[in-house]
Amino acid sequence: MFAGYWEYPWIWYGGIPLVALLLGWYVWRRRGEVSTFQLWISGLLRAAVMLTLVALAAIPTWTASDVRSSGRDQVILLLDSSASMGIEDEPGTTRYRQALDFLRRAIPLLEQQGWRVQVWLFDQRAESVEGTRLVEVEPRGSQTNLAGAIAAAIEQTLPPPASVWLLTDGVATVGEDNARAAHALVRHGVPVVAIGFGADRESKRLSLESLVVPARVPTGAHFVAEATVNITGSGPTPELTVLLLRDGQLVDQKVLKPTAELNQVRALFPLQESHPGRYRYTARLLTPPGEQVKVQAAEVSAFVDVSDEDRIGVLFVQGGLTWDYKFIQLALRSDPTLRIAALSRTSAQTRFLQSITDIGAALEGVPGSAEALADYRVVVLSNLNPDDLADVQQQSLVEFVSQYGGGLLWLGGGETFQPAWRRKPLEKLMPVVLSSSARGYSVTPFPLQLTAEGKANPVFHISQRAAPEVIWQQAPRFRDYAIFAGVKPGASVWAVRRSSDGQEQPLVVAHRYGLGRVLVIGTANWWRWRLAKETITVEFDRFWQQLFHYLAGMEQGTVTIRVVDPWVEPNQDIAVELEQRPIRGQASPALGGVFRVRSDTGQTIFAQPVTLPAERSIRVSFRVEKAGSYVLEVEDPAGRRLGVRSLDVEPLRRELARTARDMHSLKQWAQLSRGMALRHEEISNVNELLEKLRQQAGEAYQQRTVRRPSGISWPVLLALLVLAGSEWLLRRRWRWS
């Protein structure tokens, strides 16, 4: 059924009298000059032209109900993976896990009824995912772009889906895509089925997030245990008491007084152990008496090995069986401080299996926490794909490097450093920028060319018979290599591939990340070096031994850089402490230099001269304007780097500022799209929900109002041309002046 209206009716209603006045004036002016018949014919033609122009200016519009059959059988399930979905409203289960349980029930029933199901994950971005990844994901997203996820799901699906399901707590922190999502829903007639998870009441939640201690410290050395408490929800936060226990015995306690603006607070415990051994430290958060708060995680533990033995455990993780592990293992046998273990898989369908080792407890796959890696100082990732490691495993490696001071080595060619690592947790650890074309191949085998930094680095000094650059010209030859788009600020390029036209491709790149070190070797099949007839085996062995000593931090920098603030964000003062690293048995003089902060483009955005006393730290504060990754450095007057670390500056975590379920927002999306919004606990029968969905999906499409402007088109323009042309021809025929 059709109905019409004027987009601008005042133009039409005002234009008719105006046309009548102009027509009357025209007839009055021409009276007596021509015949009455000719005058009225000419006037009517002119009136028709003017009325048509007035009608076009008023924009006539027709509306109709589109009764076409949709022919759409796809359902998009949008699953919220932002940090607020990690909240435990009930002990032992998060909102995200509740949503997963609902999916396990709903997807088979949807498919039985003939629907094609596609699952998307979203936080600040939205992407289609496979079912296996859903279980591995930890909800950590710092923002929730609910509208952007709706718009992306509709715009990137052809034909548009029959419906979009939202599995979320409804808390959205990004609203810039609201109009885009609303337009997509109305235009394509896609109903929203919103299912809200969580609690409707706001509450204050406290969680003892982590306890960071060094994995190993020398006997009698001073060190610090750092406990971090996460705070979510609105309202005032009471005083918090954090206890520190060693092997079950109370060691110290701290009282924290957080302000309303903070999402995190830290308790620092100075410690010293005078006897060798392995100690279990436990941080315990006490519930404030009489306060209406909920403690989600009240206890966390970590181990510290106190020993003067410089034993270095190396964990070699390989995605497929290669000869690299075998020959690297042989290379380390002559160094009693290096012990290596391997996690290997024989195909993409098998799990990681550990070789027999005397390092710590047996591992059932790559650990999902940094604490489980405490027996190792270095982790090697060889020939791995992003799908080989779940996000939680990748995040544990990030913490192992940044907080525990571990070393990480990436080993492999173009198949390892593929673009699929982008936006993965481990990408931030890489000292290189990944390229869209990751693999290169050389017809002529090439050697690694040492840079000036590589020649000066002791890692590459593997023989006394010649200079390092001469030795490495004779050593390994490669064909396959990884192509990188560049290196990150603060990274050191040690070796390159030099092409025939003189261009250099970085292949061995290192940098510091947090407290640890990361190294990339962008070539594969290093084992062929040891098998070559001209190879001197001891040189091969010495290289790998020196490399692992470097990654383990045995060659520490002169200056330690510690970030004081528990949470750093743009346009806020960021405080860091600079301290000389003491040398046992030696007295150190005061050290002068410059403290610098560099952006991700390598630009210096802050510089300040500093003088570091021998036995105490100094504090420096600075600000950055934008969120991103920054490099903090201390250089001596000659420009040599004395200390370096990376720093990620992130915006305030608005994601956890509100913790209550927002059903009002979900109902608005449902009403706009002729859908429905339900609390998770209200759904007792999924089959009834699916039947209602089928009806609403058809109604939302078939009953939607279609607006059809009837403005300028070729028939209208043709009519105008005919009317105006006819009047002109008649005037010529009648020979009017």
Beta strands, then each sheet from edge to edge (+ up, - down):
strand 1: 2-6
strand 2: 60-65
strand 3: 74-80
strand 4: 116-122
strand 5: 126-128
strand 6: 163-168
strand 7: 192-196
strand 8: 204-212
strand 9: 216-217
strand 10: 222-232
strand 11: 240-246
strand 12: 249-256
strand 13: 264-272
strand 14: 277-286
strand 15: 293-297
strand 16: 299-306
strand 17: 312-318
strand 18: 338-344
strand 19: 353-354
strand 20: 378-382
strand 21: 407-411
strand 22: 432-446
strand 23: 449-450
strand 24: 478-487
strand 25: 492-498
strand 26: 504-513
strand 27: 516-521
strand 28: 559-563
strand 29: 574-580
strand 30: 591-598
strand 31: 604-612
strand 32: 618-622
strand 33: 628-635
strand 34: 641-649
strand 35: 676-679
strand 36: 705-709
sheet 1: 1+ 2- 36+
sheet 2: 5+ 4- 3- 6- 7- 35-
sheet 3: 13+ 10- 8+ 15+
sheet 4: 9+ 16+ 14- 11+ 12-
sheet 5: 19+ 18- 17- 20- 21- 27- 26+ 25- 23+
sheet 6: 22+ 24-
sheet 7: 28+ 29- 32+
sheet 8: 31+ 30- 33+ 34-
end
